Amino acid sequence: MLRLKELRKKDGLSQQQLAEQLGITQATLSGWENEKYEIDNTSLLKCSDIFNVTTDYLLGRTDDPHPMPNMNITRERAKELLRKPQNPDTVLISVQGSSGENETIEMPKKEFDDLMELKKVLHRQMLKHLED
């Protein structure tokens, strides 16, 4: 079950508008929406970026468009983090430490935002590379 039609309509896009963003014909998009054709991986990733949802959500494999990663922290550590006063200029992230165990670290929000922007740039470059 491909959720393209539902997401396209939610964003107020016509088939022609979305097709142009994807670099495909309106007929191809219509075929995907009606499940006459199977969407290719590159286009699936593009749709994921356009609608800001996971590919699993687009494909109907999950009902959560933005699932949280499995942080693997203990209940005690979660309680400790919740008791700790939070600085609004920082974010808490879970990372895999050198020992292989997950640890939670505090990072300046600006650095985190920069990393997320870098992730987007790298993702776009990967998509461009796949198209070539």
C-alpha positions in Angstrom: 0.0 0.0 0.0 1.8 3.1 -1.2 0.6 6.3 0.6 1.6 8.7 -2.2 -1.9 9.9 -3.0 -2.9 10.5 0.6 0.3 12.5 1.2 0.1 14.4 -2.1 -3.5 15.5 -1.4 -2.7 16.4 2.2 0.0 18.7 0.9 -2.4 20.2 -1.7 -0.3 19.0 -4.7 -1.7 17.9 -8.0 -0.3 14.8 -9.7 1.3 17.1 -12.3 3.0 19.2 -9.6 4.4 16.2 -7.7 5.5 14.5 -11.0 7.4 17.6 -11.9 9.2 17.6 -8.5 10.1 14.0 -9.0 11.1 14.4 -12.7 8.6 11.8 -13.9 5.4 11.9 -16.0 2.0 12.3 -14.5 1.0 8.9 -15.9 3.9 7.2 -14.0 2.8 8.9 -10.8 -0.8 7.8 -11.4 0.4 4.3 -12.0 2.2 4.3 -8.6 -0.8 5.8 -6.8 -3.1 3.1 -8.3 -0.5 0.4 -7.7 -0.3 -0.5 -11.4 3.4 0.1 -11.3 6.0 -0.4 -8.6 7.9 2.7 -7.5 11.7 2.6 -7.9 14.1 3.1 -5.0 15.4 6.5 -6.1 11.9 7.9 -6.5 10.9 6.4 -3.2 13.7 8.2 -1.4 12.8 11.5 -3.2 9.2 11.1 -2.0 10.4 10.4 1.5 12.3 13.7 1.4 9.4 15.7 -0.2 6.9 14.6 2.4 9.4 14.3 5.3 8.3 10.7 6.2 10.1 7.4 6.3 10.2 5.1 3.3 8.5 2.4 5.5 5.6 4.8 6.1 5.3 5.5 2.4 5.2 1.8 1.7 2.6 1.1 4.4 5.0 -0.9 6.5 4.4 1.3 9.6 1.7 3.7 10.6 4.2 6.1 12.2 5.6 8.6 9.7 8.4 9.6 12.1 9.3 6.7 14.3 11.7 7.4 17.2 15.0 5.4 17.0 15.4 2.6 19.6 17.5 4.4 22.2 18.2 1.3 24.3 18.5 3.1 27.6 17.5 1.6 31.0 14.5 2.8 32.9 16.8 4.1 35.6 18.8 6.1 33.1 15.6 7.5 31.6 14.4 8.6 35.1 17.8 10.2 35.8 17.7 12.2 32.6 14.1 13.3 33.2 15.1 14.6 36.7 18.1 16.5 35.4 17.3 20.2 34.6 17.4 20.7 30.9 19.3 23.6 29.3 17.1 24.9 26.4 20.3 25.4 24.4 21.2 21.7 24.4 19.7 18.5 23.2 20.1 14.9 24.6 21.1 12.3 22.0 21.7 8.6 22.3 24.9 7.4 20.7 26.8 4.1 20.5 29.9 4.5 22.6 33.3 3.0 21.9 32.5 0.0 24.1 29.4 -0.8 22.0 27.0 0.3 24.7 24.6 3.2 24.0 25.2 6.3 26.0 23.3 9.5 26.3 25.2 12.8 25.7 24.3 16.4 25.9 25.1 18.4 22.8 24.7 22.1 22.0 21.5 22.6 20.0 23.4 24.6 17.3 25.8 21.7 16.7 23.0 19.2 16.6 21.1 21.4 14.0 24.3 21.7 12.0 24.7 17.9 12.0 21.1 17.4 10.8 21.6 19.9 8.0 24.8 18.0 7.0 22.8 14.8 7.0 20.2 16.4 4.6 23.0 17.6 2.3 24.6 14.2 2.2 21.3 12.5 1.6 20.6 14.8 -1.4 24.1 14.1 -2.8 23.5 10.3 -2.4 20.2 10.7 -4.3 22.0 12.7 -7.1 24.6 10.0 -7.3 22.0 7.3 -7.6 20.4 9.2 -10.5 23.7 9.4 -12.4 
